[in-house]
């Protein structure tokens, strides 16, 4: 087990190295002179002297391989550089954005777990009922709606319409920005904060909740047919105990995997949700820095996202063994 | 509330329909069998019907659309649905219905072609990886690891920024970012299949490894890929919409649904129809592909039901 974990941890290094190197090189293939962009944009006429100063400052005239080795030498010491645009250090941008992303991700995962498992479970034990059919339709629908469309529709319903229809103040939600940014115990919104949090959290949770409900239902249906369920009933347990203690627990293995992976996704891949609601997290910042060609910010933030995702993956794989002791990690591992 | 009533008793086997009994043992091609089971799935048939209809709309778009995609009605900006303009007009007076109709061409083309690229790459690399094993397997799997480690949209928008935003480059971008999972699925099927007796028999008969790989093993590994590929057409259409939203999708005046939706975000207050019609087209199309995929999964593997 320990050797398995160590091996997985070591494998992160080449993966991260190649992934970031790929993005690094990719950005040198971009048309346009980065110095020009840093100085204020392609359209403006920028004095050569300024361009030279910028090239000097960021080492942009050096040959690609020199910039490349230079980048990695700094990165391994966690010197992520500074933004081409705002001149802020990437580390300080990272600190601010990662916290916002994490808070949003936590709430999205809470929604996902509560709603997804409950809906999937009910749908499985009442198979073919009306609510099961509705669940099937709604989960398919949730997977088919682009996140930003869902975001726009919610903005229209909960922010545009309440103003037109003059809804009471408490029912009006906010649709953009992070708001007062007031939190208790790191992730519990205080004061007006919840108005800003609730819509992006639901939007971020929508797709994964639908997937989780489908997976819980499928996994539960399989478990309900198992022999030990019959045994549990035969020994006279209440149906509730049979379903929850014997059924749900055994159906959780694939479900836990999905939740783990979703957490990784929710931190890093919330690009669309965060952009829709202008939530100042890692995802929206990464998207912004791609269009600004702000390479240090892009690489620094992506590095953190990739690392977080890799660690979550390992935790998920290790938790397999914990949930199902029959699984031995590291033996014949090649999948 | 008792939970007992709704639960199917364990070990309960649904009684086969009389037709099944009569047909037992009758030699029937697998395809007909799958189609028979698929037809029984009402939702999947609705999905299939919708996609066929959409394909017709795309094929005959010039006959169906009352206006051209760049034609502007003078003075009618952001007007709601009316008799002249079924889906209303957009910011610069273009007919939204016509643009949605022509958009079917864009979406279907992007969806099918990008999926085709992903399938070819994924099948080839997954098959090589699973069949030959060894160091080539390790290399291919490490490549998929690397690209799966980068969040999908970070990868897609970075590549899109570099390769430009024409419709064709979007197809290539979505194609080359979509093969990773397909390769993994194919590989794991191949790993299981390559040790079976018929592969051994074919080897003993002296067939080349490529022939065995594609003629003997591949057809048996196709089932999960057919399902994944179907759903993936919808997923590609969603991804195209997302790229448009992030500003790296197809450009004006291409009537791409995703582009129309993302342009509607400024008009939510006074012209929500600009959002609802193209968004509805996206949702229905993607939903149809999901339903067909689900139907195929059940039809291909009756045990799962």
Interface residues (C-beta under 8 A of the other chain):
Chain A: X11 X14 X15 X16 X18 X19 X22 X23 X26 X27 X29 X30 X125 X126 X127 X129 X136 X137 X140 X141 X143 X144 X145 X146 X147 X148 X149 X152 X153 X155 X156 X160 X224 X225 X226 X227 X229 X230 X239 X240 X243 X265 X268 X269 X271 X272 X275 X276 X283 X286 X287 X290 X291 X293 X298 X302 X305 X306 X309 X310 X335
Chain B: X2 X3 X4 X6 X7 X8 X10 X11 X43 X142 X145 X146 X147 X149 X150 X151 X152 X153 X154 X157 X158 X159 X161 X162 X188 X191 X234 X238 X241 X242 X245 X246 X247 X248 X258 X261 X262 X264 X265 X268 X269 X272 X275 X279 X282 X283 X284 X286 X287 X290 X291 X294
